[in-house]
Amino acid sequence: MKYIVLMLLFCCFAGRTRSQNQLPHPKVGKNDTIKTYLTNYEGELVPWVILPEVPVVSVRIWPSEADRKAYYRLRYNVYKVIPYARIAGDKYRQLQRDLALTSDKHKQKELVKTCEKEVKELFNAQIKNLTITQGEILIKLIDREVGTTSYELAKQLKGGFQAFMFQSVARIFGHNLKETYDPEQERDIEAILRQAGYYSNRYN
């Protein structure tokens, strides 16, 4: 998005009847400290400036007051679990990097245990206090963050039997660790995440 404005400006300049020189290399004056590309436009040097992204959000018209309240409840729940999903993604990626550095099975088990302990110490009490809805959203966001379901994560790190046990317990509380994230089906959640500035490597 940040480059679209620059490309539009370039197209406008190129469409003028007067020709302009090719883009010169960055030039620095004697008192300048920042290099920037310039365009020679009608005898003036115009600097190229990368503008920050400006999100454009339309005003949403709610069919009913109940729909409006439901959306804001969803937004509250998404905001509640975003930190957990982000930490989970960071921890998982770091663990994968650490595991790739050793082929020692004992060392790998120790790395998994250490990671599990760190996550428990950080969020054990908070996770227990999540509502069923917040837990469902968190499961989806973990899949969005790391590209695999919570069930597959448990299977990779703890084994098939433990994954089965986790899934069985999750089912008792109304959760499904095999649930995946589809941005097309979860448009409201995706919009809330982007408004919050929360992106991932999969859905930028």
Order of alpha helices (4+ residues) and beta strands (2+ residues): alpha-beta-beta-alpha-alpha-alpha-alpha-alpha-alpha
